[in-house]
Amino acid sequence: MTQAALTHPPVAPAPAAPAPAPRGGLVRWAADRSGWLGPIAVALFAGLLRFWNLGYPNAFVFDETYYPKDAWSLLQQGYEGTWPDHANADILSVPQSIPLSSAPEFIAHPPLGKWVMAIGEQLFGLNPFGWRFMTALLGTVTVLMLARIGRRLFGSTLIGCTAALLMSVDGLQLVMSRVGLLDGIQMFFVLASFGSLLIDRDRTRARLAEAGAAEDADTVRLGWRPWRIAAGVFVGAACAVKWNGAPILAAFGILTVLWDQAGRRGAGARHPWRSMLRRDAVPAFLAMVGSAVVVYVGAWSGWLASGGNSGGGYDRHWADGRAGLSPDSVLGIPLPQVSMSWVPAPLRSLWHYHSQMYDFNTGLSTPHTYQSNPFAWLVDGRPVSMYWEQVPYGQRGCTSSGGCAAQILGLGTPFLWWTACFALVYLLWRWFFRRDWRSGAVLCAVAGIYLPWFRYQERTIFSFYMVVLVPFLCLAVAQMLGAMLGPAGCSPERRRIGAIGAGAIVLAIVGCFAFFYPLYTAEVIPMSSWQDRMWFTSWI
């Protein structure tokens, strides 16, 4: 792997060699499939970590007290019903009791993430393994996707697999793949959207190259672009899990039209900006935003269909019998009211419901022990303790006279995240001074995911939201490690030193993950061992 692998697009594979002797057939078969074997191997390793003893602890972890029960309610009723205060104990008891009420409950997030979670509950029941199954599965598939995305982005299977390996040993991604929360599901959809845009970019460049001198690069039509529509579908699904997918949609929309402009310029267009605005901008908007809106509204189909006999989801019948006026504000911005009687009552009720959700999400400022400021997130300043149990001596295998502890801590592997801070600076340098589009693509995703949170510093927010950022941090670190190996044509000594340095960083990250692994899986460890892992008081 050389610096050229980071600055040039993938090249076409070399022509197939003559058929080897039978003994070499397996070697050639493995070489032909190296782009899949490595990613699959890393994904299997990640899957083992994520599925091992997934049903432990047999408890509702942190916000699992909300989403798994909402998922079950969606499965049974199509909307979120209410639960009594003793519901958690009833669900975990033997024999199990599920005290779901048909009375609607106000919820703060769209339903798609809970519908995804409900798949596992349908397969395995309303139990910890069932409600964690889909997050573990998607967390594993995300590792596979990242390896393939890194390979396509950098033209190197090694760099792609390195990024995937780094994510497989990230503590935050592991924790969020082993609990029934929404953010790990959203991470899957965001990365799938990014990967779809990459495929669309490569296919568009190939179309422009085929046009060549036969067509004017300013006027050539790029035709049907299903992968850009897929990107809109995936990022729309991310919005339908949690609303912080909306700025990511905006960032990816800007990214794809900038790639169109650069593609036309590279193909010889005399007015690439004008051509992009005339021929690409509107189709891009329809493909990305249009498909995202369809997916988002479709995610509410259970709520919309639940309106029979004045029952159904929360505020499902709010618009019934009303004059049909528009909301007096959108996203907190006052607007004059106009007649909207032409809009079906269920959609007006949904709009009203969304205004309440917006007020709740933007106004939530109740203090929480583990809330934190976005400035601290990249450096692991304040991780979230999602589960804590103090185990006395002699119980559950505790042999320490000082007692033991079992904890699930949403802590990104420290060495990985701290390395990522340097990697992001490196990518900024490459993008600004070298015009490296790969660095720009990763930074665009980072900006769309991370920067919007600075607007809500007064809100009660948590560092585990950054699990959506983890794949892009791993891509940044992998790119920096690839550059450490040295540019093409450098001396063997330079290559050897670079390989030692890059390998040492990867080994340090893996070792750091192994050290903190007990805190990611609620392993019972002596209290003294737990204290050894509390490197900073802000982690307690």
Residue, then its C-alpha position, 0 to 999 in steps of 0.5 A: m500500500t502506497q501514498a498513491a493508493l490514497t490519491h488516485p482512484p482504483v485501477a482496473p484489475a490486471p488481465a487474468a494470468p494463464a490457468p495455473a496448475p491445479r495446486g495453485g487454483l485455491v491461491r488464485w481463487a483467494a486472490d480473485r476474492s480478496g476484496w471480499l475475504g478480508p472484509i468478511a473475516v473482519a466482520l465475523f470477528a466483529g460479529l463474535l464480539r457483538f453476539w457473544n452473551l448478548g442477552y446479558p445483562n438480563a435487565f433494561v439498560f439505560d434507555e432500553t426502558y423506552y425503545p424495546k417496549d415501544a418496538w413491541s407496542l408497534l409490533q402489536q398495535g402499530y403505534e406506541g402504547t402506554w406501560p405501567d411503572h412495574a412493566n420492566a419487572d413484569i417483562l423480566s419475570v418468570p413467568q413473563s407478563i406483558p402489561l401493554s395498554s392500548a392507550p397512546e403514548f407521546i414519543a420523542h423519536p420517529p418509529l423506524g428504529k423501533w420497527v427495526m428493533a421489533i424484527g428481533e422481538q418478533l423472532f426471539g420475543l420480548n427479552p434482552f436478546g430479542w430487543r438487542f438482536m437487530t442492533a447487534l446484526l446491523g452493528t456487524v453488517t456495518v463493519l462489513m460495509l465499512a471495509r468495502i467502502g474503505r476499499r472503494l474510497f482509497g483503492s486498497t483492500l488493506i486500508g478498508c479492512t484496517a478501518a473495519l478492524l478499528m471499528s470492530v474494536d471501538g468500545l462505543q460501537l461495541v456497546m451501542s451494538r449490544v444494547g437496544l438503543l436507536d443510535g446504532i441503527q441510525m449509524f447503519f443507515v447513514l453509512a449505507s447512504f454514504g456508500s451508495l453515494l460513492i458507488d453513484r460517483d464512480r458510475t457517474r464518472a464512468r458514464l462521463a468517460e464513456a461519453g468522451a469526445a462524442e458528447d459535450a461534457d456540459t450537456v451530457r445527460l447522466g441518466w438513471r442513477p439508482w444508487r443516488i436514489a438508494a442514498g436518499v432512501f437510506v438517509g431518509a431512513a436515518c431521519a426516520v430513526k432520529w431527527n439528527g439525520a436531517p443535517i446529514l441529508a443536507a451534507f450528503g446532498i451538497l456532497t453529491v452535487l459537488w461531485d457532479q460538478a467536479g466530474r463534469r469539469g474533469a470530463g472537459a466541461r467549459h462551464p461545470w458549475r452552470s452545467m451542474l446547476r442546470r442538469d444535476a441539481v434538481p435531479a439530485f434534490l428529487a433523488m435525495v430529498g424526495s426519496a427521503v421524504v417518502v421513506y420518512v412518511g412511510a415510517w409512520s404508516g402504522w400510526l397513520a393506519s391506527g385511526g379507526n373508531s377514534g382510537g390509535g396513536y397519540d394525537r392521531h385524530w387531532a385534526d378531526g373537526r378542526a378548521g384546517l389551519s396550518p401550524d403557527s410555526v415550523l422549527g420554532i419559526p413563527l408563520p402566518q396561518v393559512s387554510m390547509s383544508w386540502v391536506p388530509a386530516p391524518l397528515r395535518s395531525l401528523w404535522h401537529y404531532h411533529s411540532q410537539m416533538y420538536d418542542f420537546n426535543t429542542g427544549l429538553s434541558t432536565p439535568h442528567t448525571y451523564q450529559s456532556n458538551p459536544f466539545a468533549w465528545l471527540v476526546d472521550g471527555r464524559p462517557v455514559s454509564m448505561y449499567w452499573e451493579q456492585v457485586p459483593y464478595g462471594q456472589r457471581g464469582c467475585t473473589s475480591s475482598g473489596g467487592c466487585a463491579a459490573q458496568i456498561l460504559g459507553l466509552g469509545t476506545p480511548f487510543l482510537w478516538w485520540t488518534a482520530c483527532f490527529a487524523l482529522v487534522y491530517l485530513l483537513w490538511r490534505w483536503f485544503f492543500r492537496r485537494d484530496w476529494r477522499s479527505g473531503a468526503v470523510l470530512c463532509a460526513v463528519a461535519g454533517i454528523y458532529l457540528p450540528w450538535f453545537r447548536y444544542q449545547e444547552r440541551t440535555i445531550f449525551s456523548f453516545y450520539m457520536v456512534v454515528l461518527v465512528p465509521f468516519l473516524c475509523l476511515a480517517v485513521a486508516q487513511m492516515l495510517g496508509a500515508m505513514l507507509g510512505p509514498a510510491g518510490c520511497s526507500p525500503e527503509r522508509r517503508r519499513i519504518g512506516a509499517i512499524g509505526a502504523g502497526a504499533i498504532v493499530l496494536a496499541i488500539v487493539g490492546c486498549f480495547a482489550f483493557f477496557y473490554p470488561l467495561y463494555t460487557a458488564e463483566v464482573i471485575p474486582m473493584s480495584s480493577w474497575q478503579d484502574r480503568m477510571w483514568f479520569t474523574s469525568w469517567i466516573 
